[in-house]
Amino acid sequence: QCRDALTTRQKLIAQDYKVSYSLAKSCKSDLKKYRCNVENLPRSREARLSYLLMCLESAVHRGRQVSSECQGEMLDYRRMLMEDFSLSPEIILSCRGEIEHHCSGLHRKGRTLHCLMKVVRGEKGNVGVNCQQALQTLIQETDPGADYRIDRALNEACESVIQTACKHIRSGDPMILSCLMEHLYTEKMVEDCEHRLLELQYFISRDWKLDTVLYRKCQGDASRLCHTHGWNETSELMPPGAVFSCLYRHAYRTEEQGRRLSRECRAEVQRILHQRAMDVKLDPVLQDKCMIDLGKWCSEKTETGQELECLQDHLDDLVSDCRDIVGNLTELESEDIQIEALLMRACEPIIQSFCHEVADNQIDSGDLMECLIQNKHQKEMNEKCAIGVTHFQLVQMKDFRFSYKFKMACKEDVLKLCPNIKKKVDVVICLSTTVRNDTLQDAKEHRVSLKCRKQLRVEELEMTEDIRLEPELYEACKSDIKNYCQNVPYGNAQIIECLKEVKKQLSTRCHQKVFKLQETEMMDPELDYTLMRVCKQMIKRFCPEADSKNMLQCLKQNKNSEVMDPKCKQMITKRQITQNTDYRLNPVLRKACKADIPKFCQNILNRAKDDTELEGQVISCLKLKYADQRLSPDCEDQIRVIIQESALDYRLDPQLQMHCSEEISNLCAEEAAAQEQTGQVEECLKVNLLKIKTETCKKEVLNMLKESKADIFVDPVLHTACALDIKHHCAAIPPGRGRQMSCLMEALEDKRVRLQPECKKRLNDRIEMWSYAAKVAPAEGFSDLAMQVMTSPSKNYILSVITVGICVLFLIGLMCGRITKRVTRELKDR
């Protein structure tokens, strides 16, 4: 009976505040001061408790003074309205069906109201518009955003969280709600508090005035930029939900774009954006425009933050209005990734270790995300952060506007050079192609601006880190990745490296794309993510001044240094093996031999197909011409280097590896298994030449012998054995064209000269090999014949015979000439 009597009294007070003597007395002067008793209003409305509360709250929010006694009374009655829905006639009238269907029996302590809020938040279709509006109005009247204690259900559910996470904030402060939102989905948050908090925030987010701190800091900006009215006044042109959209559009304007928010207001807008990023239901516009798409694409994505990620993943499939909203939000995130509160929480350790200076900046401008991408593979990086950063990178590929720094640096260039192109990868290709063409044509002025070229470089390098960031390559190789690289993780270019290693087994389309990628990487080694990662320290040591285009060349030159890192050395060798499969993958060779290749190897080029390797055929062709001394000087220098390198490591000779794989495994298995290759396999094949049965392999070994005649430098075993003798006896003779080899042969025949025993032994072995080679493979041309004669042990005898032959021919010629002359004279005399 007592409870019923008190409830009846509360209902009477709700209808006429004067029933409460203490409230009428405490607020009498304030009501008069702020004109809350307007004569022309209907008597029933001015006496309503809700009208009194709204009128006085408006004064408080405008910064006016309301007596503490009156504010105390207001707090009690606001709490009273939030505790018992039956005190609000609009709720009873508009929500009767919803209460009976979803919330029967939950009357006290605000449970019925929170039950209705939960239904509205979770299943919007089951709640009538009038009921939603009645709830929104009640939240405005009670204003729990100003003091969380007004909402008893929330207060009781969150008491433990407030005591631990928000104890530094005084009780009743509006920042308590903000503190609770910051700890949403953390270990300190309890489930019941989480539900009550999100139910209330759902309604606060739909009217910017209900966030007390936001209203206090931004009311001036809202009035100036968004043409808002008083706290309890509404406008059809600028409804409450649209005000925040207006504020955040101005929050991220540049100085050139005109009017911006004050610093205090901008900070509050960012705070709200951080909160809304945690749950799409806290973004009224997004939820309204994307309701159909959320049901269609993201119904199974129920975990925190998954719904927005899902919408971003299906961006191209969304309806137009939803796509625009999600696109604008993603564009905003690219400028200030700190809006993504959950991602920031996951990435806190890496931010503290590597990006704290960038994170401390009040204006982000995309720097923080760039820092996270650069440090994605640090050991401090956790899985959640890495997944979040990668997801953002993948989303960025859908539209170049989603990369803030790229957009700001290149928007004018894109409009001028790549109009109507939207996808970031296509824009990067378009701009890169323009830059490359201008460079190749030595254009006086680049069409792409300098600031864009710099940022373009950053984007190109980032794209090499994960195959998914190169959609064309990824689509072409999806089935191959499943077949050959299923257990290889994405990132760190590991999938790309895996595909390179199994290149011969790939499908045609994937193989062509990988070949094209390798061609690009060889022309610009800085785009080779794995090489740059593995050799990072060695590049700093050996190639600090090297141009990015010459990075691999510089590393190759220092490959055999004693201080070269073994992993880097192994990676350089891998890239050399790749280069030697096709001259097109070796830009330096291609340039040096551009005249020689079509001249000597046209038949191979005629059989070649685009984007497929020639398996070293062109390089083998050039090697033979090198032995015949027919190459141009620049080409000869490059081929000499290739022969020297492949003489030390058989893996660098694809033709030898292809034709002699069986012989290497049978005859030279031990040498091939050596960790460091120093020409042992090649020497083994030469020594076992007589045991080689396969004609193609025998031919390759004979070619090696032929090459070694042309220059001792390309025979590492012989050169090492004879290094001292070359220094003593042939120092004055320049290398190349078989000159030093001829010098050693003469020294071998000269009994006055004493060669080192090892050198003498190796030379005699070579002479035997060459003799056998001459029998098996006769000279193919005059130059080949001349070389065989010059390196033959019977050189002097052969030369003597040739000289005698020439003299005899000369004498016969003289005699024949005299006879014909005498016959001609006799005929004339007749």
Secondary structure in CASP SS format (residue, H / E / C, confidence):
PFRMAT SS
TARGET T0000
AUTHOR 0000-0000-0000
METHOD secondary structure of the structure
MODEL  1
Q C 1.00
C H 1.00
R H 1.00
D H 1.00
A H 1.00
L H 1.00
T H 1.00
T H 1.00
R H 1.00
Q H 1.00
K H 1.00
L H 1.00
I H 1.00
A H 1.00
Q H 1.00
D C 1.00
Y H 1.00
K H 1.00
V H 1.00
S C 1.00
Y H 1.00
S H 1.00
L H 1.00
A H 1.00
K H 1.00
S H 1.00
C C 1.00
K H 1.00
S H 1.00
D H 1.00
L H 1.00
K H 1.00
K H 1.00
Y C 1.00
R C 1.00
C C 1.00
N C 1.00
V C 1.00
E C 1.00
N C 1.00
L C 1.00
P C 1.00
R H 1.00
S H 1.00
R H 1.00
E H 1.00
A H 1.00
R C 1.00
L H 1.00
S H 1.00
Y H 1.00
L H 1.00
L H 1.00
M H 1.00
C H 1.00
L H 1.00
E H 1.00
S H 1.00
A H 1.00
V H 1.00
H H 1.00
R C 1.00
G C 1.00
R C 1.00
Q C 1.00
V C 1.00
S C 1.00
S H 1.00
E H 1.00
C H 1.00
Q H 1.00
G H 1.00
E H 1.00
M H 1.00
L H 1.00
D H 1.00
Y H 1.00
R H 1.00
R H 1.00
M H 1.00
L H 1.00
M H 1.00
E H 1.00
D C 1.00
F H 1.00
S H 1.00
L H 1.00
S C 1.00
P H 1.00
E H 1.00
I H 1.00
I H 1.00
L H 1.00
S H 1.00
C C 1.00
R H 1.00
G H 1.00
E H 1.00
I H 1.00
E H 1.00
H H 1.00
H H 1.00
C C 1.00
S C 1.00
G C 1.00
L C 1.00
H C 1.00
R C 1.00
K C 1.00
G C 1.00
R H 1.00
T H 1.00
L H 1.00
H H 1.00
C H 1.00
L H 1.00
M H 1.00
K H 1.00
V H 1.00
V H 1.00
R H 1.00
G H 1.00
E C 1.00
K H 1.00
G H 1.00
N H 1.00
V C 1.00
G C 1.00
V H 1.00
N H 1.00
C H 1.00
Q H 1.00
Q H 1.00
A H 1.00
L H 1.00
Q H 1.00
T H 1.00
L H 1.00
I H 1.00
Q H 1.00
E H 1.00
T H 1.00
D C 1.00
P C 1.00
G C 1.00
A C 1.00
D C 1.00
Y H 1.00
R H 1.00
I H 1.00
D C 1.00
R H 1.00
A H 1.00
L H 1.00
N H 1.00
E H 1.00
A H 1.00
C H 1.00
E H 1.00
S H 1.00
V H 1.00
I H 1.00
Q H 1.00
T H 1.00
A H 1.00
C C 1.00
K C 1.00
H C 1.00
I C 1.00
R C 1.00
S C 1.00
G C 1.00
D C 1.00
P C 1.00
M H 1.00
I H 1.00
L H 1.00
S H 1.00
C H 1.00
L H 1.00
M H 1.00
E H 1.00
H C 1.00
L C 1.00
Y C 1.00
T C 1.00
E C 1.00
K C 1.00
M C 1.00
V C 1.00
E H 1.00
D H 1.00
C H 1.00
E H 1.00
H H 1.00
R H 1.00
L H 1.00
L H 1.00
E H 1.00
L H 1.00
Q H 1.00
Y H 1.00
F H 1.00
I H 1.00
S C 1.00
R C 1.00
D C 1.00
W H 1.00
K H 1.00
L H 1.00
D C 1.00
T H 1.00
V H 1.00
L H 1.00
Y H 1.00
R H 1.00
K H 1.00
C H 1.00
Q H 1.00
G H 1.00
D H 1.00
A H 1.00
S H 1.00
R H 1.00
L H 1.00
C H 1.00
H C 1.00
T C 1.00
H C 1.00
G C 1.00
W C 1.00
N C 1.00
E C 1.00
T C 1.00
S C 1.00
E C 1.00
L C 1.00
M C 1.00
P C 1.00
P H 1.00
G H 1.00
A H 1.00
V H 1.00
F H 1.00
S H 1.00
C H 1.00
L H 1.00
Y H 1.00
R H 1.00
H H 1.00
A H 1.00
Y C 1.00
R C 1.00
T C 1.00
E H 1.00
E H 1.00
Q H 1.00
G C 1.00
R C 1.00
R C 1.00
L C 1.00
S C 1.00
R H 1.00
E H 1.00
C H 1.00
R H 1.00
A H 1.00
E H 1.00
V H 1.00
Q H 1.00
R H 1.00
I H 1.00
L H 1.00
H H 1.00
Q H 1.00
R H 1.00
A C 1.00
M C 1.00
D C 1.00
V H 1.00
K H 1.00
L H 1.00
D C 1.00
P H 1.00
V H 1.00
L H 1.00
Q H 1.00
D H 1.00
K H 1.00
C C 1.00
M H 1.00
I H 1.00
D H 1.00
L H 1.00
G H 1.00
K H 1.00
W H 1.00
C C 1.00
S C 1.00
E C 1.00
K C 1.00
T C 1.00
E C 1.00
T C 1.00
G C 1.00
Q H 1.00
E H 1.00
L H 1.00
E H 1.00
C H 1.00
L H 1.00
Q H 1.00
D H 1.00
H C 1.00
L H 1.00
D H 1.00
D H 1.00
L C 1.00
V C 1.00
S H 1.00
D H 1.00
C H 1.00
R H 1.00
D H 1.00
I H 1.00
V H 1.00
G H 1.00
N H 1.00
L H 1.00
T H 1.00
E H 1.00
L H 1.00
E H 1.00
S H 1.00
E H 1.00
D C 1.00
I H 1.00
Q H 1.00
I H 1.00
E C 1.00
A H 1.00
L H 1.00
L H 1.00
M H 1.00
R H 1.00
A H 1.00
C C 1.00
E H 1.00
P H 1.00
I H 1.00
I H 1.00
Q H 1.00
S H 1.00
F H 1.00
C H 1.00
H H 1.00
E H 1.00
V H 1.00
A H 1.00
D C 1.00
N C 1.00
Q C 1.00
I C 1.00
D C 1.00
S C 1.00
G C 1.00
D H 1.00
L H 1.00
M H 1.00
E H 1.00
C H 1.00
L H 1.00
I H 1.00
Q H 1.00
N C 1.00
K C 1.00
H C 1.00
Q C 1.00
K C 1.00
E C 1.00
M C 1.00
N C 1.00
E H 1.00
K H 1.00
C H 1.00
A H 1.00
I H 1.00
G H 1.00
V H 1.00
T H 1.00
H H 1.00
F H 1.00
Q H 1.00
L H 1.00
V H 1.00
Q H 1.00
M C 1.00
K C 1.00
D C 1.00
F H 1.00
R H 1.00
F H 1.00
S C 1.00
Y H 1.00
K H 1.00
F H 1.00
K H 1.00
M H 1.00
A H 1.00
C H 1.00
K H 1.00
E H 1.00
D H 1.00
V H 1.00
L H 1.00
K H 1.00
L H 1.00
C C 1.00
P C 1.00
N C 1.00
I C 1.00
K C 1.00
K C 1.00
K H 1.00
V H 1.00
D H 1.00
V H 1.00
V H 1.00
I H 1.00
C H 1.00
L H 1.00
S H 1.00
T H 1.00
T H 1.00
V H 1.00
R H 1.00
N H 1.00
D H 1.00
T H 1.00
L H 1.00
Q C 1.00
D C 1.00
A C 1.00
K C 1.00
E C 1.00
H C 1.00
R C 1.00
V C 1.00
S C 1.00
L H 1.00
K H 1.00
C H 1.00
R H 1.00
K H 1.00
Q H 1.00
L H 1.00
R H 1.00
V H 1.00
E H 1.00
E H 1.00
L H 1.00
E H 1.00
M H 1.00
T C 1.00
E C 1.00
D C 1.00
I H 1.00
R H 1.00
L H 1.00
E C 1.00
P H 1.00
E H 1.00
L H 1.00
Y H 1.00
E H 1.00
A H 1.00
C H 1.00
K H 1.00
S H 1.00
D H 1.00
I H 1.00
K H 1.00
N H 1.00
Y H 1.00
C C 1.00
Q C 1.00
N C 1.00
V C 1.00
P C 1.00
Y C 1.00
G C 1.00
N C 1.00
A C 1.00
Q H 1.00
I H 1.00
I H 1.00
E H 1.00
C H 1.00
L H 1.00
K H 1.00
E H 1.00
V C 1.00
K H 1.00
K H 1.00
Q H 1.00
L C 1.00
S C 1.00
T H 1.00
R H 1.00
C H 1.00
H H 1.00
Q H 1.00
K H 1.00
V H 1.00
F H 1.00
K H 1.00
L H 1.00
Q H 1.00
E H 1.00
T H 1.00
E H 1.00
M H 1.00
M H 1.00
D C 1.00
P H 1.00
E H 1.00
L H 1.00
D C 1.00
Y H 1.00
T H 1.00
L H 1.00
M H 1.00
R H 1.00
V H 1.00
C C 1.00
K H 1.00
Q H 1.00
M H 1.00
I H 1.00
K H 1.00
R H 1.00
F H 1.00
C C 1.00
P C 1.00
E C 1.00
A C 1.00
D C 1.00
S H 1.00
K H 1.00
N H 1.00
M H 1.00
L H 1.00
Q H 1.00
C H 1.00
L H 1.00
K H 1.00
Q H 1.00
N C 1.00
K C 1.00
N C 1.00
S C 1.00
E C 1.00
V C 1.00
M C 1.00
D C 1.00
P H 1.00
K H 1.00
C H 1.00
K H 1.00
Q H 1.00
M H 1.00
I H 1.00
T H 1.00
K H 1.00
R H 1.00
Q H 1.00
I H 1.00
T H 1.00
Q H 1.00
N C 1.00
T C 1.00
D C 1.00
Y H 1.00
R H 1.00
L H 1.00
N C 1.00
P H 1.00
V H 1.00
L H 1.00
R H 1.00
K H 1.00
A H 1.00
C C 1.00
K C 1.00
A C 1.00
D H 1.00
I H 1.00
P H 1.00
K H 1.00
F H 1.00
C C 1.00
Q H 1.00
N H 1.00
I H 1.00
L H 1.00
N H 1.00
R H 1.00
A C 1.00
K C 1.00
D C 1.00
D C 1.00
T C 1.00
E C 1.00
L C 1.00
E C 1.00
G C 1.00
Q H 1.00
V H 1.00
I H 1.00
S H 1.00
C H 1.00
L H 1.00
K H 1.00
L H 1.00
K H 1.00
Y H 1.00
A H 1.00
D C 1.00
Q C 1.00
R C 1.00
L C 1.00
S C 1.00
P H 1.00
D H 1.00
C H 1.00
E H 1.00
D H 1.00
Q H 1.00
I H 1.00
R H 1.00
V H 1.00
I H 1.00
I H 1.00
Q H 1.00
E H 1.00
S H 1.00
A H 1.00
L H 1.00
D C 1.00
Y H 1.00
R H 1.00
L H 1.00
D C 1.00
P H 1.00
Q H 1.00
L H 1.00
Q H 1.00
M H 1.00
H H 1.00
C C 1.00
S H 1.00
E H 1.00
E H 1.00
I H 1.00
S H 1.00
N H 1.00
L H 1.00
C C 1.00
A H 1.00
E H 1.00
E H 1.00
A H 1.00
A C 1.00
A C 1.00
Q C 1.00
E C 1.00
Q C 1.00
T C 1.00
G C 1.00
Q H 1.00
V H 1.00
E H 1.00
E H 1.00
C H 1.00
L H 1.00
K H 1.00
V H 1.00
N C 1.00
L H 1.00
L H 1.00
K H 1.00
I C 1.00
K C 1.00
T C 1.00
E H 1.00
T H 1.00
C H 1.00
K H 1.00
K H 1.00
E H 1.00
V H 1.00
L H 1.00
N H 1.00
M H 1.00
L H 1.00
K H 1.00
E H 1.00
S H 1.00
K H 1.00
A H 1.00
D C 1.00
I H 1.00
F H 1.00
V H 1.00
D C 1.00
P H 1.00
V H 1.00
L H 1.00
H H 1.00
T H 1.00
A H 1.00
C C 1.00
A H 1.00
L H 1.00
D H 1.00
I H 1.00
K H 1.00
H H 1.00
H H 1.00
C C 1.00
A C 1.00
A C 1.00
I C 1.00
P C 1.00
P C 1.00
G C 1.00
R C 1.00
G C 1.00
R H 1.00
Q H 1.00
M H 1.00
S H 1.00
C H 1.00
L H 1.00
M H 1.00
E H 1.00
A H 1.00
L H 1.00
E H 1.00
D C 1.00
K C 1.00
R C 1.00
V C 1.00
R C 1.00
L C 1.00
Q C 1.00
P H 1.00
E H 1.00
C H 1.00
K H 1.00
K H 1.00
R H 1.00
L H 1.00
N H 1.00
D H 1.00
R H 1.00
I H 1.00
E H 1.00
M H 1.00
W H 1.00
S H 1.00
Y H 1.00
A H 1.00
A H 1.00
K H 1.00
V H 1.00
A C 1.00
P C 1.00
A C 1.00
E C 1.00
G C 1.00
F H 1.00
S H 1.00
D H 1.00
L H 1.00
A H 1.00
M H 1.00
Q H 1.00
V H 1.00
M H 1.00
T C 1.00
S C 1.00
P C 1.00
S C 1.00
K H 1.00
N H 1.00
Y H 1.00
I H 1.00
L H 1.00
S H 1.00
V H 1.00
I H 1.00
T H 1.00
V H 1.00
G H 1.00
I H 1.00
C H 1.00
V H 1.00
L H 1.00
F H 1.00
L H 1.00
I H 1.00
G H 1.00
L H 1.00
M H 1.00
C H 1.00
G H 1.00
R H 1.00
I H 1.00
T H 1.00
K H 1.00
R H 1.00
V H 1.00
T H 1.00
R H 1.00
E H 1.00
L H 1.00
K H 1.00
D H 1.00
R C 1.00
END
